[in-house]
Structure formats: structure tokens, C-alpha cells
Amino acid sequence: MIFELKEFLRNNKVTSELYMRLRTVRHKGKFVTYDEDRVRPIADGSESIRLNLIVPCFTKSFVYGGIATALKIFKEIQSELNCNGRIIVTGIEKYNKHLTYEFDGYSHNADRDGICFLTERTEMNVCKNDFFICTSWITAFYFYPVLHWQKKQFGIAGRKIVYLIQDFEPGFVPWSTEYVLAEQTYRHSEDTIAIFNSKELSEYFHISGYKYFIEKTFSPALNESMKKVLVSGMNKKREKRILIYGRPVSDRNAFGLIYEALKEWSDTYVNAGEWQIVSLGDKFDDIRLSNNRIVFKGKLSLEKYGEMLLSSYAGISLMISPHPSYPPLEMSVFGVRTITNSFATKDLSGFCENMISLDNPVPKAICKKLTEICEEYQTHVPRIIRDGEYISGGGMDGMCRSVAAELLKLA
């Protein structure tokens, strides 16, 4: 039977507390409301260009992945525009000198080169040449009304929002109020310069019927720090270690499928006892299998993470979404024989020879493929073909220059 998450959470203090905290935030009381007019714009007579990055949170521990990508894009476009910037945080947090992420000397609550929190001020001065980059559905939900106000206030009918789309977010909140609100943010076709962070995601939006005034796409790229580790350790000995991207509280990472596959593999594979199983992702207590343990290794630095990849032989990382996600790309490029899943327009089997993409990632299929991989174990990976664009940078710089040029046309 499929792994019962509730039972696991009851036996796991840290993850259980996190899970209940997430549910409490979302379901406090009978329902949650979202105020479309939460941001109250005030006219500012400045004619200077200002680039605004709208993020849902800005606490140090959450500035990775999508927000880190957004900051990189923001910095590149701001440099091209040679203008001031402003970061606006829409979530429930307030400024905290110990917890708030520090960015390029930006000051708290400054309107130019500053970080502003909607929990501290809902009135926001907006000028004619303010440009907004939204980074998630909730930021777009709050700032499309601001765009419409700005157009009317300053008579700039052609102004657009830059929408950095990093997944199909309604899928995070299926069949709900949030699903409707998230999905409607994708319907502002003529008001949007859309940036997709992978061709697979862009194609998914196209087949789903969404289109935009201007569309830009870049590909995921290997982190510079990890690139150095990769170059320096290509001949490292591989241990009998299986890495998993284990996130029990993230439905789209399908921890239940991974658990059931490993449970069957540990029961049926004759040499299972010779292998370690290490989980990177959410923290949880060790999980006992018949001949193995799933062990959480803690949060690793990028350098330590790269070294772990270089010394591991097999990996499992699932993402039930059209986005490729970063862990399977990193695993495979570092020589790990990686099992992942296809989804709609996503098929990563051509990304790297170490990538195995399953069309039907049920536990028995994952178990069968993992057993085959383990039977082929070698201490050294003889040859790795890597995706050149992924190593070289994914084309983000050129994309940022192109977006900046489009914004200048609209100023």
C-alpha cells in the first residue's frame, strides 16, 4: 500500500510540526480571504525608472531556488536599465535585522534601493516609470491591480508587468479558492511580459492555451560554486549510495512514491544491504526499511552537496509538474544514475545519458529500474555526456538584456 504520510508525520516531530504549521496558516478559521486591493498605490511625480521585484517572502532561509533566481534576474535587468530598484515583500513577515535577507546594501523601507514589507505599509508610492517583476501567483494577484491603476493614473496604456513563471502554481493548491486566484493571474495576456524558466514549462503553458504579449524563456543552469566542484572531482570513486530528494510535505515531490519504491527494493533486491540511502531535502528522522535505513543528512553547503553527488552512484528525484526541477539535473550531470518522471511536455531522458525518465513512475517501476541500476554498479563512471547549455549558463544573461530592451521601449 502507498506510504501513509499522516502516520509518518506522527512519528516525526520536526516534519509534523512543519506540516501542521503550514495547514494552520492556510486553514485558520473556516476560510482564508485574499484582498485584491491590498496594495494602495499613491502617485509619485518622479520620471525616473525604478525596477520593482515583488516576492512572497524575504527571510534568509527561504532565499534559494525560485527567489534566488528572481534576485539574479532582477539584478541583471536593473544593471541593464541603470536604474534604482525596490524589493516589495507581500508575505506575513516584517523586517528583522537577524532574519531578513541582505541584498546589495538595500535599506529597510527605502523607496529607492530599499526593501518594503506590505505588513508594515500597504500604501506604496508608484511613479510613471515604475516597472514590476512578479515572481509567484500571489505577487501577481496583488500587483496586476496596481498596474491597471498606474496605466489610468499616468496615461500609459501600453505598460506591462514582467511575470517570472517558475511552475504551474495552481497545481500547488488543487480544486480550491487559491487554484482559481492563481490561475486567473495567467489570463492577463496583453498586460504581460512572461519569463519562463524552462522550455518544458513554456510548452506546457502553450498547450494549456495561455499566450502573452511577449514571451522569454531561459534554461536552468548549474550553480557556479557547484560547477567548480564538478570540474575538480570528475574521477572520484562512487560509493554504493542512493541519493533521494525527500520532501514529505511537498506533494509534487511525491515522497510517497519514493518511499514505497525503496521499501519494495529493500525487500526484494538481494544486495540491498550493501547500499546506503541518503535523503536531501526536508528534515525527518531515519526511516527503517527491511534491509536499509533512509537517513537525512542535513542541509549541506553547495560544495558539500557537490561532493556528495560526485561520490554517489544512484539517485531518485521526482517532480509531478511540468517544471524539470533542479535536483535531477544536478544529480545526472554529476554522474549519478538518476531516476525521475516525465509529465505532460516534460521528458528529461535526452538531458544527459545518466537521466532515466519514467512515463509511469509507480513504485514497482521505480523499484525495477533502481534494481537494474544497482546491478550495473561501477566504482567510476566511465563517461558522462553533459548538457552544454546547462553547464555554460542557460542563456539567462541574454534573456535579461532582451527584457530590459523591451522595458525601455515602454518607458
TABEL-V447805 format. One record per pair of residues at least 24 apart in sequence whose C-alpha atoms are under 6 Angstrom apart, sorted by the first residue. I is the first residue (numbers start at 1). J is the second residue. D is the distance in whole Angstrom. If there is no record, write none. Layout:
i & j & d
I & J & D
I & J & D
This chain:
i & j & d
3 & 256 & 5
15 & 284 & 6
36 & 142 & 6
39 & 122 & 5
40 & 122 & 6
40 & 123 & 5
41 & 123 & 6
41 & 124 & 5
41 & 125 & 6
41 & 126 & 6
42 & 124 & 6
42 & 125 & 5
42 & 126 & 6
43 & 125 & 6
43 & 126 & 5
43 & 127 & 6
44 & 125 & 6
44 & 126 & 5
44 & 127 & 5
45 & 127 & 6
46 & 127 & 6
49 & 83 & 6
49 & 129 & 5
49 & 130 & 6
50 & 83 & 6
50 & 84 & 5
50 & 85 & 5
50 & 130 & 5
51 & 85 & 5
51 & 131 & 5
52 & 85 & 6
52 & 86 & 5
52 & 87 & 6
52 & 131 & 6
52 & 132 & 5
53 & 87 & 5
53 & 133 & 5
54 & 87 & 6
54 & 88 & 5
54 & 133 & 6
54 & 134 & 5
54 & 139 & 6
55 & 89 & 5
55 & 135 & 6
56 & 89 & 6
56 & 90 & 5
56 & 91 & 5
57 & 89 & 6
57 & 91 & 5
58 & 100 & 6
58 & 101 & 6
59 & 99 & 6
59 & 100 & 5
59 & 101 & 5
60 & 99 & 6
60 & 100 & 6
60 & 101 & 4
77 & 400 & 5
77 & 404 & 6
84 & 112 & 6
84 & 113 & 6
85 & 112 & 6
85 & 113 & 5
86 & 112 & 6
86 & 113 & 5
86 & 114 & 5
87 & 115 & 5
88 & 115 & 6
88 & 116 & 5
88 & 117 & 6
89 & 117 & 5
90 & 118 & 5
128 & 154 & 6
129 & 411 & 6
132 & 161 & 5
133 & 162 & 5
133 & 163 & 6
134 & 163 & 5
135 & 164 & 5
137 & 182 & 5
160 & 191 & 5
160 & 192 & 5
161 & 192 & 5
162 & 192 & 6
162 & 193 & 5
162 & 194 & 6
163 & 194 & 5
164 & 195 & 5
165 & 195 & 6
165 & 196 & 5
166 & 197 & 6
167 & 323 & 6
189 & 213 & 6
200 & 345 & 6
200 & 346 & 5
201 & 322 & 5
201 & 323 & 5
204 & 345 & 6
218 & 394 & 6
218 & 395 & 6
218 & 396 & 6
219 & 394 & 5
220 & 394 & 6
221 & 390 & 4
221 & 393 & 5
221 & 394 & 5
222 & 390 & 6
222 & 391 & 6
226 & 306 & 6
237 & 311 & 6
237 & 379 & 5
237 & 380 & 5
238 & 311 & 4
238 & 312 & 5
238 & 313 & 6
238 & 379 & 5
238 & 380 & 6
239 & 311 & 6
239 & 312 & 5
240 & 275 & 5
241 & 275 & 5
241 & 276 & 5
241 & 277 & 6
241 & 312 & 5
241 & 313 & 6
242 & 277 & 5
242 & 314 & 5
242 & 315 & 5
243 & 278 & 5
243 & 279 & 6
243 & 315 & 4
244 & 279 & 5
244 & 315 & 6
244 & 316 & 5
244 & 317 & 6
245 & 279 & 6
245 & 280 & 5
245 & 281 & 6
245 & 317 & 5
246 & 279 & 5
246 & 280 & 6
246 & 281 & 5
247 & 281 & 6
247 & 282 & 5
252 & 319 & 5
252 & 320 & 5
253 & 318 & 5
253 & 319 & 5
257 & 363 & 5
260 & 363 & 6
261 & 363 & 4
261 & 366 & 6
261 & 367 & 5
263 & 289 & 6
265 & 367 & 5
266 & 290 & 6
266 & 291 & 6
310 & 334 & 6
314 & 338 & 6
322 & 346 & 6
333 & 386 & 6
352 & 385 & 6
352 & 386 & 6
